[in-house]
Amino acid sequence: MTSPLNDSVSAFLCDRRLLWFQTAPELVLNCGEDGIALRREYSAWGDLLFTYNPYMKKLATVLLSGLPLFAQGLPGTWQGTLKVPQAPQGELRVVFHVSTTEADALKAEMVSIDQGAQAFPASSVTLREHAVKIAIPGLGAGFEGKMSVDGKTIAGTWTQGQTPLALTLELATPQTAWAMPEAAAKPKPMAADADPSFEVVTIKPSRREPLDKGFGQRGRRFTVNNESVTDVVTLAYGLHLRQMAGAPSWAESEKFDIEGEADGEGVPSLDQWRIMLRKMLADRFHLAFHTEKRELSVYALTVAKTGPKMTKSLNQDGLAGLGLRGLGSVVGRSANMGNFRNFMQGYVMDRPVLDQTGIEGRYDFQLDWTPDDFQFPGLGVKVPPAGENAPHPDLYTAIQQQMGLKLEAVKARADVMVVDRLEKPSEN
């Protein structure tokens, strides 16, 4: 298995959720009963990321920054090496650029130079005597270290998930500084005004194991593995399962494998893949429906009284990532509120989520909570009981404390797809 890359690649979907990655050497994620296995491929890009990988508890994407004794001496380039057996060379080199804001506050960015040129901003940089702490929410990790008396090294530990790794940072000079990688060229995107279709589509009943399932995209090819028609419909139309009514029972019970190649030129966006899936559903499954407004139990996502507490992302160009490190632990990078709402609705919550925050832009954040047994309905696992000494609060408290948002159960009128016609697929 390769090391987890922070500048990923392809797009994959497990448990009904699409995994979109950013440019760089591609990871193909295979969903199986042991989690998500990773292997290296070529490259692709998209704008949504979801990963659930038990191996991340043992390893993780590279992280964090370091700093010297006094704040005025902290700015500079710091570099160090993480020992990671799963990495191609058994280690990952990380570089931290520490500087100050106009208000003389410390700030830092981290780059894992063996994994690409993407920089991750720190949400906080603190120094107490010799002790250094930095948090980088976009990777869900933190660094704690102690600076040497001469101010040239910081020996410490970075932690992402459950396993800490030793990391010693050295203050680089122009002669010792490592060369920074160039940003990888992005594949040519499909024209924004294109109206794409699948040039070729094959559909067949799935014979896969129950947990060997997911949606995937590699370049201009889209795959559906062991998914139901209702799964495909909710992805294509951005719905929660509770927003679909009138489908025959086989639409949920029977599973299919589907492969399609996009027509035209360039790599499609998520919205363009959805257009193609909608056309395929109408053409091959003869889907016909009408939409009604119905009162549903939903969750309203709003801004808490404290205001947002998320870190403004360095990446505001439309690429985003959302990662699940385990039950009750979400990491967001360059994600807007639409990305977060779709993730929570599609993966975590048991009912639709309405984004009423009015927040624009893209943010990095980390959200840790103790889940209950109503959450993660699509994962197919039973949420364990919390216990008396749970390390985190419940979701509703955590989202206010950590993100400055509020999630509240309410009744609201929402769109519901009422199926008028749906047939088993026509022959290939």
C-alpha positions in Angstrom: 0.0 0.0 0.0 1.3 3.5 -0.8 1.5 6.3 1.7 -1.6 8.5 2.1 -1.1 11.4 -0.3 -2.3 14.9 0.7 -2.4 16.0 -2.9 -4.5 13.3 -4.3 -5.9 12.5 -7.7 -8.8 10.4 -8.9 -12.4 10.4 -7.9 -13.9 7.6 -6.1 -17.1 6.9 -4.2 -17.6 4.5 -1.4 -20.9 4.0 0.5 -22.7 6.3 -2.0 -20.3 9.2 -1.6 -18.1 10.6 -4.4 -14.4 10.9 -3.7 -12.8 13.7 -5.8 -9.2 14.4 -5.6 -6.8 17.1 -6.6 -4.0 16.9 -9.2 -0.9 14.7 -8.6 0.0 10.9 -8.8 -3.4 9.2 -8.6 -4.7 7.0 -5.9 -7.3 4.4 -6.8 -9.3 3.5 -3.7 -10.9 0.1 -3.5 -13.7 -0.3 -1.0 -13.5 -3.6 0.8 -14.4 -5.0 4.2 -11.0 -4.0 5.5 -11.5 -0.4 4.6 -10.2 1.5 1.6 -7.0 0.2 0.0 -4.9 2.6 -2.0 -2.7 2.1 -5.1 -0.9 4.6 -7.3 -2.2 5.4 -10.8 -2.0 8.3 -13.2 -3.8 11.6 -12.6 -7.2 13.3 -12.7 -8.8 16.0 -10.7 -12.1 17.1 -9.3 -13.6 19.1 -6.5 -14.8 16.9 -3.7 -12.9 14.5 -1.5 -13.9 11.8 0.8 -11.6 9.2 2.3 -12.2 6.6 5.0 -9.1 4.6 5.6 -8.3 2.7 8.8 -4.6 2.7 7.8 -4.7 6.5 8.3 -4.6 5.8 12.1 -1.2 4.3 11.6 0.2 6.7 9.2 -1.4 9.9 7.8 -0.6 12.6 5.4 2.4 14.7 6.3 2.0 17.6 8.6 3.0 20.5 10.4 5.3 23.3 11.3 7.9 24.3 13.7 9.4 27.4 15.3 12.2 28.9 17.5 12.4 30.4 20.9 11.2 34.0 20.5 8.4 35.1 18.2 10.6 37.5 16.4 13.0 34.7 15.5 10.4 32.3 14.3 9.9 33.4 10.7 11.9 31.3 8.2 12.0 28.0 6.5 12.0 24.9 8.6 12.4 21.4 7.3 12.4 17.8 8.6 11.7 14.2 7.7 8.9 11.9 8.9 9.8 8.2 9.0 6.9 6.5 7.1 7.5 2.9 6.1 4.7 2.9 3.6 6.2 5.9 1.7 8.2 5.0 -1.5 11.5 5.8 0.2 10.4 5.1 3.7 10.2 8.8 4.6 8.5 12.0 3.7 10.2 15.4 3.7 8.2 18.3 5.0 8.9 22.0 4.7 7.3 24.7 6.9 7.3 28.4 6.0 6.8 30.5 9.1 6.1 34.2 8.8 4.1 37.0 10.4 0.9 38.8 9.5 0.6 42.6 9.2 -0.5 42.5 12.9 2.8 40.7 13.8 1.0 37.5 14.6 2.7 34.2 13.6 1.4 32.2 10.7 2.7 29.0 9.0 2.2 26.9 5.9 3.4 23.3 5.4 4.3 21.5 2.1 5.1 17.8 1.9 7.6 18.1 -1.0 7.7 14.4 -1.8 3.9 14.5 -2.4 3.5 17.7 -4.4 3.5 21.4 -4.1 0.2 22.0 -2.3 0.6 24.1 0.9 -1.6 23.7 4.0 -2.1 26.7 6.3 -1.9 26.5 10.1 -5.0 27.7 12.0 -2.9 28.5 15.1 0.8 28.9 16.0 1.6 29.2 19.7 4.9 29.5 21.6 5.1 29.2 25.4 8.7 29.5 26.5 10.4 26.7 24.5 7.2 24.8 23.7 5.8 25.1 20.2 2.3 24.0 19.1 0.8 24.3 15.6 -2.6 23.1 14.3 -3.3 22.4 10.6 -7.0 21.6 10.3 -6.8 20.8 6.6 -4.9 17.6 7.5 -6.6 17.1 10.9 -3.2 17.1 12.6 -1.0 18.9 15.1 2.7 19.4 15.9 4.1 19.9 19.4 7.8 20.4 20.0 10.6 22.0 22.0 13.1 24.4 20.5 16.8 24.0 21.1 18.7 26.7 23.1 20.5 27.9 19.9 17.1 28.2 18.1 18.2 26.1 15.2 16.1 22.9 15.8 12.7 21.9 17.1 12.4 18.4 18.3 8.8 17.1 18.6 5.9 15.0 17.5 3.2 15.4 14.9 0.0 13.6 15.4 -2.8 12.7 12.9 -5.3 10.2 14.1 -4.1 7.9 16.8 -0.4 7.4 16.0 2.2 10.1 16.7 5.4 10.3 14.6 8.7 11.9 15.7 9.6 15.0 13.8 12.7 17.2 14.2 12.7 20.5 12.2 15.9 22.4 11.3 16.1 26.0 10.4 17.2 26.0 6.7 19.7 28.4 5.1 19.8 29.3 1.4 22.5 26.6 1.1 20.6 23.8 2.9 17.0 24.5 1.9 15.4 21.7 -0.1 14.2 22.5 -3.6 10.5 23.1 -3.7 8.5 21.0 -6.3 6.6 22.7 -9.1 2.9 22.4 -9.1 1.6 19.6 -11.4 -0.2 20.7 -14.5 -3.9 20.2 -14.2 -5.7 18.1 -16.9 -7.7 20.1 -19.3 -11.2 20.5 -18.0 -14.3 20.0 -20.1 -15.8 23.3 -21.4 -18.1 24.8 -18.8 -20.9 25.2 -21.3 -20.7 21.6 -22.6 -23.8 19.4 -22.4 -22.1 16.0 -22.1 -23.4 12.5 -22.5 -21.9 9.1 -22.1 -20.5 8.0 -25.4 -20.6 4.3 -24.3 -22.3 2.8 -21.3 -22.3 -0.8 -20.1 -24.7 -2.0 -17.4 -24.7 -5.4 -15.8 -25.9 -7.1 -12.6 -23.2 -7.0 -9.9 -21.7 -10.1 -8.5 -19.4 -8.4 -6.0 -19.2 -8.9 -2.3 -21.6 -6.6 -0.3 -18.8 -4.1 0.8 -17.0 -4.0 -2.5 -19.0 -1.0 -3.8 -18.6 2.6 -4.8 -18.5 5.2 -7.5 -15.3 6.2 -9.3 -13.9 8.5 -11.9 -10.6 8.2 -13.7 -10.1 10.9 -16.3 -13.0 10.6 -18.7 -14.3 7.3 -17.4 -17.0 6.9 -14.7 -17.7 3.6 -12.9 -20.4 2.3 -10.6 -19.6 -0.8 -8.6 -22.3 -2.8 -6.8 -24.7 0.1 -6.3 -28.5 0.3 -6.5 -30.5 2.5 -8.8 -31.6 4.6 -5.9 -27.9 5.1 -5.0 -27.3 6.4 -8.5 -30.4 8.6 -8.5 -29.4 10.3 -5.2 -25.9 11.0 -6.5 -27.2 12.3 -9.9 -29.8 14.6 -8.4 -28.0 15.5 -5.1 -30.8 14.1 -2.9 -31.0 12.4 0.4 -32.8 9.0 0.3 -35.7 10.5 2.2 -36.2 12.8 -0.7 -37.1 10.0 -3.1 -40.6 8.3 -3.1 -42.5 5.8 -5.2 -39.5 3.7 -6.5 -40.1 0.0 -6.9 -38.5 -2.3 -4.3 -35.9 -3.8 -6.8 -34.5 -0.3 -7.3 -33.0 -0.6 -3.8 -32.4 -4.3 -3.5 -30.8 -5.1 -6.9 -27.2 -3.9 -7.4 -25.4 -3.0 -10.7 -22.0 -2.4 -12.2 -21.9 0.4 -14.7 -19.1 1.9 -16.8 -19.4 4.9 -19.0 -17.0 7.0 -21.2 -17.7 10.7 -21.6 -18.0 12.2 -25.1 -16.5 15.5 -26.1 -13.1 16.7 -24.8 -11.6 17.4 -21.4 -12.3 16.1 -17.9 -15.9 16.6 -16.7 -16.7 18.4 -13.5 -18.9 16.9 -10.8 -22.0 18.8 -12.2 -21.2 17.4 -15.7 -20.9 13.9 -14.4 -24.3 14.4 -12.9 -25.8 15.5 -16.2 -24.5 12.3 -17.8 -25.9 10.1 -15.1 -29.3 11.8 -15.4 -29.3 11.2 -19.1 -28.3 7.5 -18.6 -31.0 7.0 -16.0 -33.6 8.3 -18.5 -32.3 6.4 -21.5 -31.4 3.0 -20.0 -33.7 2.8 -16.9 -36.5 4.9 -18.4 -36.7 7.1 -15.2 -39.6 9.5 -15.2 -40.6 11.6 -12.2 -42.2 14.7 -10.9 -41.2 16.9 -8.0 -43.4 17.8 -5.1 -42.8 20.1 -2.1 -43.4 18.1 1.1 -42.8 18.9 4.8 -39.9 16.8 6.0 -37.8 16.4 9.1 -34.5 18.0 8.2 -31.4 19.6 9.8 -30.9 23.3 9.4 -27.2 24.3 9.2 -26.8 27.9 10.5 -24.1 30.2 12.0 -23.8 30.0 15.8 -23.8 33.2 17.9 -20.0 33.0 18.2 -19.6 33.3 14.4 -17.6 31.0 12.2 -14.4 29.5 13.7 -13.0 27.9 10.5 -9.6 28.7 8.9 -9.7 30.5 5.5 -8.1 28.2 3.0 -5.1 29.1 0.9 -6.9 27.3 -2.0 -9.9 29.3 -3.2 -9.9 28.0 -6.8 -12.7 25.5 -6.5 -10.8 22.4 -5.5 -12.0 21.0 -2.1 -11.5 18.0 0.1 -13.6 16.3 2.9 -12.1 13.3 4.7 -13.5 10.9 7.3 -10.8 9.6 9.5 -13.2 7.4 11.5 -16.6 7.5 13.1 -16.9 11.0 14.4 -13.9 12.7 12.9 -14.1 14.8 9.8 -11.3 16.9 8.1 -12.1 19.6 5.6 -9.7 21.4 3.3 -10.7 24.1 0.8 -14.3 23.2 1.4 -17.3 25.5 1.1 -20.5 25.2 2.9 -22.1 23.4 0.0 -19.4 20.7 0.1 -19.8 20.4 3.9 -23.6 20.2 3.6 -23.5 17.5 0.9 -21.1 15.5 2.9 -23.1 15.6 6.1 -26.4 15.0 4.3 -25.0 12.1 2.2 -22.8 10.4 4.7 -23.3 11.3 8.3 -26.9 12.4 8.9 -30.1 10.4 8.8 -32.1 13.1 7.1 -31.6 16.0 4.6 -29.5 19.0 5.6 -30.3 22.6 4.5 -27.5 25.1 4.3 -28.7 28.4 5.8 -25.3 29.8 6.8 -24.9 32.3 4.0 -21.1 31.7 4.3 -19.1 32.1 1.2 -15.5 31.0 0.4 -13.5 27.9 1.2 -12.2 26.8 4.6 -10.0 24.3 6.4 -11.5 22.7 9.5 -11.4 19.7 11.8 -14.5 18.3 13.5 -14.3 15.6 16.2 -17.4 14.4 18.0 -18.9 11.3 19.7 -21.4 9.8 17.3 -24.8 8.3 18.1 -26.5 5.3 16.6 -28.6 7.5 14.3 -25.6 8.7 12.4 -23.6 7.1 9.5 -26.6 5.1 8.1 -24.7 4.6 4.8 -21.6 3.1 6.3 -23.2 -0.3 7.1 -21.7 -0.5 10.6 -23.1 -0.2 14.1 -21.9 2.9 16.0 -20.4 1.7 19.3 -21.9 3.1 22.5 -20.3 6.3 23.7 -19.3 5.3 27.2 -18.9 7.5 30.3 -15.5 9.0 29.3 -16.1 9.9 25.7 -13.2 12.1 24.5 -15.5 14.5 22.5 -18.9 16.1 22.9 -21.9 15.1 20.8 -22.1 16.4 17.2 -24.4 19.4 18.0 -22.1 20.7 20.7 -18.9 20.0 18.8 -20.0 21.8 15.6 -20.6 24.9 17.6 -17.4 24.7 19.6 -15.1 23.8 16.8 -16.6 25.3 13.7 -18.9 28.1 15.0 -21.9 26.5 13.2 -25.2 25.2 14.5 -27.1 22.1 13.4 -30.7 21.9 14.5 -33.5 19.4 13.7 -36.5 21.2 12.2 -39.5 20.7 10.0 -39.2 22.3 6.5 -40.7 22.0 3.1 -38.3 20.4 0.7 -38.2 19.0 -2.8 -39.2 15.3 -3.1 -38.7 13.2 -6.3 -41.8 11.1 -6.9 -41.0 8.3 -9.3 -43.6 7.9 -12.1 -41.7 5.2 -14.0 -38.5 3.2 -13.5 -37.7 0.0 -15.3 -34.8 -2.5 -15.2 -32.1 -1.5 -17.6 -32.2 -2.2 -21.3 -29.7 -4.5 -22.9 -26.2 -3.2 -23.6 
